[in-house]
Amino acid sequence: MAVKYDFGTELDVISSMTEGLPTHRSWTKDDFVGESGRKCMFGAVVGDNMDMLAQLSSHPAVEILAGVIEEQYPDRLKEKCRNKTFIISNADKVQYFNDHPNTRFADVRVVLDKSLVKAAEKIL
């Protein structure tokens, strides 16, 4: 039986991502955790634990992140999603955004900061 991970609230998850990616030197593309220890958005929470990633992918925080990405950077999703005949998951949207050639760390911070605000608003 698989271990069930408790990631906490949406705010907890997005805060963990934000804390796990304090500077551009901590962030990477195309890998969850790179050889240098840099992490993608998901890697900042789960490292390279794929069991945790599978569970995190369906967490409500990922819906918040995907929504902010769709609002702020729809161009980062069009290229990947344009030719798909199936529904793209929120987790895929976050991963596509993170790994897109035009995405920079400043863009990741915009998404995280706006997502933190939305997650905090859900609590109030």
VEXBA-98441 format. One record per atom (N, C-alpha, C): residue in three letters; y negated, x negated, z negated. Coordinates in Angstrom, 2 decimals, decimal comma. Layout:
Ala Y X Z
...
This chain:
Met 1,18 -0,83 0,00
Met 0,00 0,00 0,00
Met -1,25 -0,88 0,00
Ala -2,19 -0,53 0,85
Ala -3,41 -1,32 0,98
Ala -4,32 -1,15 -0,23
Val -5,04 -2,18 -0,53
Val -6,02 -2,15 -1,62
Val -7,20 -1,29 -1,18
Lys -7,69 -0,44 -2,05
Lys -8,88 0,36 -1,76
Lys -10,07 -0,35 -2,38
Tyr -11,03 -0,69 -1,55
Tyr -12,22 -1,40 -2,01
Tyr -13,33 -0,40 -2,33
Asp -14,03 -0,65 -3,42
Asp -15,16 0,17 -3,80
Asp -16,43 -0,60 -3,46
Phe -17,08 -0,19 -2,40
Phe -18,30 -0,87 -1,97
Phe -19,54 -0,31 -2,65
Gly -19,39 0,80 -3,35
Gly -20,54 1,43 -4,00
Gly -21,27 2,34 -3,04
Thr -22,53 2,56 -3,33
Thr -23,37 3,47 -2,55
Thr -23,84 2,80 -1,26
Glu -24,49 3,60 -0,44
Glu -25,11 3,07 0,77
Glu -26,10 1,96 0,42
Leu -26,87 2,20 -0,63
Leu -27,85 1,21 -1,07
Leu -27,16 -0,07 -1,52
Asp -26,04 0,05 -2,20
Asp -25,29 -1,14 -2,64
Asp -24,84 -1,98 -1,45
Val -24,29 -1,32 -0,44
Val -23,77 -2,03 0,73
Val -24,89 -2,72 1,49
Ile -25,97 -1,99 1,76
Ile -27,07 -2,58 2,53
Ile -27,76 -3,67 1,72
Ser -27,84 -3,51 0,42
Ser -28,39 -4,57 -0,43
Ser -27,52 -5,82 -0,36
Ser -26,20 -5,64 -0,36
Ser -25,28 -6,79 -0,25
Ser -25,48 -7,52 1,08
Met -25,66 -6,77 2,15
Met -25,93 -7,40 3,45
Met -27,22 -8,20 3,39
Thr -28,24 -7,58 2,82
Thr -29,55 -8,22 2,75
Thr -29,48 -9,50 1,90
Glu -28,82 -9,42 0,76
Glu -28,68 -10,59 -0,10
Glu -27,80 -11,66 0,54
Gly -26,82 -11,24 1,32
Gly -25,92 -12,20 1,98
Gly -26,54 -12,88 3,17
Leu -27,68 -12,36 3,63
Leu -28,38 -12,94 4,79
Leu -29,84 -13,22 4,43
Pro -30,07 -14,15 3,49
Pro -31,45 -14,38 3,03
Pro -32,35 -15,08 4,06
Thr -31,78 -15,89 4,94
Thr -32,58 -16,61 5,93
Thr -31,82 -16,68 7,24
His -32,53 -17,11 8,29
His -31,88 -17,25 9,60
His -30,75 -18,27 9,55
Arg -30,79 -19,17 8,60
Arg -29,74 -20,19 8,49
Arg -28,44 -19,63 7,92
Ser -28,48 -18,39 7,43
Ser -27,28 -17,77 6,87
Ser -26,61 -16,81 7,84
Trp -27,25 -16,55 8,98
Trp -26,79 -15,51 9,92
Trp -26,13 -16,13 11,15
Thr -25,15 -15,41 11,70
Thr -24,50 -15,86 12,93
Thr -24,19 -14,67 13,82
Lys -23,85 -14,97 15,06
Lys -23,38 -13,99 16,03
Lys -21,95 -14,34 16,41
Asp -21,25 -13,34 16,95
Asp -19,93 -13,55 17,56
Asp -18,86 -14,06 16,61
Asp -19,07 -13,92 15,32
Asp -18,08 -14,33 14,33
Asp -18,45 -13,65 13,01
Phe -17,46 -13,31 12,21
Phe -17,76 -12,71 10,92
Phe -18,27 -13,78 9,96
Val -17,56 -14,89 9,91
Val -17,99 -16,04 9,12
Val -17,72 -17,27 9,96
Gly -18,77 -17,98 10,32
Gly -18,62 -19,18 11,14
Gly -18,16 -20,37 10,33
Glu -17,80 -21,42 11,03
Glu -17,34 -22,66 10,37
Glu -18,39 -23,22 9,42
Ser -19,65 -22,99 9,74
Ser -20,73 -23,51 8,90
Ser -21,00 -22,60 7,69
Gly -20,29 -21,47 7,61
Gly -20,51 -20,54 6,51
Gly -21,51 -19,44 6,83
Arg -22,10 -19,50 8,02
Arg -23,01 -18,44 8,42
Arg -22,22 -17,15 8,64
Lys -22,89 -16,00 8,41
Lys -22,21 -14,71 8,48
Lys -22,95 -13,73 9,37
Cys -22,19 -12,82 9,97
Cys -22,80 -11,69 10,67
Cys -23,15 -10,63 9,64
Met -23,66 -9,51 10,09
Met -24,06 -8,45 9,15
Met -22,87 -7,97 8,32
Phe -21,72 -7,73 8,95
Phe -20,54 -7,31 8,21
Phe -19,98 -8,45 7,37
Gly -19,98 -9,66 7,92
Gly -19,46 -10,81 7,19
Gly -20,21 -11,08 5,90
Ala -21,48 -10,68 5,85
Ala -22,27 -10,86 4,63
Ala -21,71 -10,04 3,47
Val -20,96 -8,98 3,78
Val -20,38 -8,13 2,75
Val -18,91 -8,45 2,52
Val -18,16 -8,66 3,61
Val -16,70 -8,77 3,47
Val -16,15 -10,17 3,76
Gly -17,00 -11,10 4,15
Gly -16,49 -12,42 4,53
Gly -15,59 -12,26 5,74
Asp -14,41 -12,86 5,69
Asp -13,49 -12,71 6,81
Asp -12,28 -11,85 6,44
Asn -12,43 -10,99 5,45
Asn -11,37 -10,10 4,99
Asn -11,32 -8,87 5,89
Met -10,37 -8,85 6,81
Met -10,29 -7,76 7,79
Met -9,88 -6,43 7,16
Asp -9,14 -6,46 6,06
Asp -8,82 -5,21 5,37
Asp -10,09 -4,58 4,81
Met -10,94 -5,41 4,23
Met -12,21 -4,90 3,71
Met -13,08 -4,38 4,85
Leu -13,09 -5,11 5,97
Leu -13,90 -4,70 7,11
Leu -13,47 -3,32 7,62
Ala -12,17 -3,10 7,71
Ala -11,67 -1,81 8,18
Ala -12,18 -0,67 7,31
Gln -12,23 -0,89 6,01
Gln -12,72 0,14 5,11
Gln -14,25 0,26 5,15
Leu -14,92 -0,88 5,24
Leu -16,38 -0,86 5,30
Leu -16,87 -0,14 6,56
Ser -16,12 -0,26 7,65
Ser -16,52 0,33 8,92
Ser -16,77 1,82 8,85
Ser -16,09 2,49 7,93
Ser -16,27 3,94 7,81
Ser -17,16 4,34 6,63
His -17,78 3,37 5,99
His -18,68 3,65 4,87
His -19,96 4,30 5,39
Pro -20,53 5,26 4,65
Pro -21,76 5,92 5,08
Pro -22,94 4,96 5,31
Ala -22,93 3,80 4,71
Ala -24,01 2,82 4,94
Ala -24,05 2,38 6,40
Val -22,89 2,33 7,02
Val -22,82 1,89 8,42
Val -23,49 2,92 9,32
Glu -23,40 4,18 8,95
Glu -24,09 5,23 9,71
Glu -25,60 5,04 9,62
Ile -26,10 4,69 8,44
Ile -27,54 4,43 8,28
Ile -27,95 3,25 9,15
Leu -27,21 2,15 9,08
Leu -27,52 0,97 9,88
Leu -27,53 1,30 11,37
Ala -26,50 2,01 11,83
Ala -26,41 2,37 13,25
Ala -27,58 3,25 13,67
Gly -27,97 4,17 12,80
Gly -29,11 5,03 13,12
Gly -30,40 4,25 13,28
Val -30,62 3,29 12,41
Val -31,83 2,46 12,51
Val -31,77 1,60 13,78
Ile -30,61 1,07 14,10
Ile -30,46 0,29 15,33
Ile -30,77 1,15 16,55
Glu -30,25 2,37 16,58
Glu -30,53 3,28 17,70
Glu -32,02 3,59 17,82
Glu -32,70 3,73 16,68
Glu -34,14 4,01 16,69
Glu -34,96 2,79 17,13
Gln -34,64 1,64 16,58
Gln -35,46 0,44 16,78
Gln -35,09 -0,39 18,01
Tyr -33,81 -0,44 18,33
Tyr -33,34 -1,34 19,39
Tyr -32,32 -0,65 20,30
Pro -32,67 0,48 20,90
Pro -31,70 1,18 21,73
Pro -31,22 0,35 22,93
Asp -32,08 -0,57 23,37
Asp -31,71 -1,43 24,49
Asp -30,51 -2,32 24,18
Arg -30,30 -2,64 22,91
Arg -29,19 -3,51 22,53
Arg -27,86 -2,79 22,62
Leu -27,90 -1,46 22,70
Leu -26,67 -0,68 22,77
Leu -26,38 -0,20 24,18
Lys -27,41 0,00 24,98
Lys -27,22 0,57 26,32
Lys -26,24 -0,22 27,16
Glu -26,39 -1,52 27,16
Glu -25,56 -2,38 27,99
Glu -24,08 -2,22 27,64
Lys -23,75 -2,22 26,36
Lys -22,36 -2,11 25,91
Lys -21,84 -0,69 26,03
Cys -22,70 0,29 25,79
Cys -22,26 1,68 25,71
Cys -22,34 2,42 27,04
Arg -23,07 1,90 27,98
Arg -23,35 2,59 29,23
Arg -22,09 2,99 30,00
Asn -21,12 2,12 30,07
Asn -19,94 2,39 30,87
Asn -18,76 2,93 30,08
Lys -19,00 3,30 28,85
Lys -17,91 3,80 28,01
Lys -17,77 5,30 28,20
Thr -16,54 5,76 28,28
Thr -16,29 7,19 28,41
Thr -15,82 7,77 27,08
Phe -15,90 6,98 26,04
Phe -15,49 7,43 24,72
Phe -16,65 7,21 23,75
Ile -16,55 7,80 22,60
Ile -17,61 7,68 21,60
Ile -17,55 6,30 20,95
Ile -18,69 5,65 20,88
Ile -18,79 4,34 20,24
Ile -19,00 4,56 18,75
Ser -18,20 3,90 17,93
Ser -18,33 4,08 16,48
Ser -19,61 3,43 15,97
Asn -20,02 3,87 14,81
Asn -21,20 3,26 14,17
Asn -20,96 1,78 13,90
Ala -19,75 1,44 13,50
Ala -19,43 0,03 13,24
Ala -19,57 -0,79 14,52
Asp -19,13 -0,25 15,65
Asp -19,29 -0,95 16,92
Asp -20,76 -1,15 17,25
Lys -21,58 -0,14 16,97
Lys -23,01 -0,26 17,24
Lys -23,62 -1,41 16,43
Val -23,24 -1,52 15,17
Val -23,75 -2,60 14,33
Val -23,29 -3,95 14,88
Gln -22,03 -4,03 15,24
Gln -21,50 -5,28 15,77
Gln -22,14 -5,63 17,11
Tyr -22,29 -4,66 18,02
Tyr -22,94 -4,91 19,31
Tyr -24,36 -5,41 19,12
Phe -25,09 -4,76 18,20
Phe -26,46 -5,18 17,92
Phe -26,48 -6,61 17,39
Asn -25,66 -6,89 16,39
Asn -25,63 -8,23 15,79
Asn -25,37 -9,30 16,85
Asp -24,44 -9,04 17,75
Asp -24,00 -10,04 18,72
Asp -24,77 -10,03 20,04
His -25,68 -9,09 20,22
His -26,42 -9,01 21,49
His -27,23 -10,29 21,72
Pro -27,28 -10,76 22,96
Pro -28,00 -12,01 23,25
Pro -29,48 -11,98 22,85
Asn -30,10 -10,81 22,88
Asn -31,53 -10,72 22,54
Asn -31,80 -10,53 21,06
Thr -30,77 -10,28 20,28
Thr -30,97 -10,07 18,84
Thr -31,26 -11,39 18,14
Arg -32,32 -11,39 17,38
Arg -32,72 -12,54 16,58
Arg -32,64 -12,14 15,10
Phe -32,71 -13,12 14,23
Phe -32,61 -12,84 12,80
Phe -33,72 -11,90 12,35
Ala -34,91 -12,05 12,90
Ala -36,01 -11,15 12,53
Ala -35,65 -9,70 12,83
Asp -34,93 -9,46 13,92
Asp -34,49 -8,10 14,26
Asp -33,49 -7,58 13,23
Val -32,58 -8,45 12,81
Val -31,60 -8,08 11,79
Val -32,33 -7,68 10,51
Arg -33,34 -8,44 10,14
Arg -34,10 -8,13 8,92
Arg -34,83 -6,79 9,05
Val -35,36 -6,50 10,22
Val -36,02 -5,20 10,43
Val -35,01 -4,08 10,18
Val -33,82 -4,21 10,76
Val -32,79 -3,19 10,57
Val -32,40 -3,08 9,10
Leu -32,19 -4,20 8,44
Leu -31,80 -4,16 7,03
Leu -32,90 -3,57 6,16
Asp -34,13 -3,98 6,39
Asp -35,24 -3,47 5,58
Asp -35,43 -1,97 5,76
Lys -35,41 -1,50 6,99
Lys -35,57 -0,06 7,24
Lys -34,37 0,72 6,70
Ser -33,18 0,13 6,79
Ser -31,98 0,79 6,27
Ser -32,01 0,87 4,75
Leu -32,54 -0,17 4,12
Leu -32,69 -0,13 2,65
Leu -33,57 1,04 2,23
Val -34,66 1,24 2,94
Val -35,57 2,35 2,62
Val -34,85 3,68 2,79
Lys -34,11 3,84 3,90
Lys -33,39 5,11 4,13
Lys -32,32 5,33 3,06
Ala -31,62 4,27 2,69
Ala -30,58 4,41 1,66
Ala -31,19 4,76 0,31
Ala -32,34 4,17 0,00
Ala -33,03 4,48 -1,27
Ala -33,52 5,92 -1,28
Glu -33,98 6,40 -0,13
Glu -34,46 7,78 -0,03
Glu -33,32 8,78 -0,30
Lys -32,11 8,41 0,06
Lys -30,97 9,30 -0,18
Lys -30,69 9,47 -1,67
Ile -31,04 8,46 -2,44
Ile -30,80 8,50 -3,88
Ile -31,84 9,36 -4,58
Leu -33,06 9,31 -4,06
Leu -34,17 10,06 -4,71
Leu -34,05 11,54 -4,54
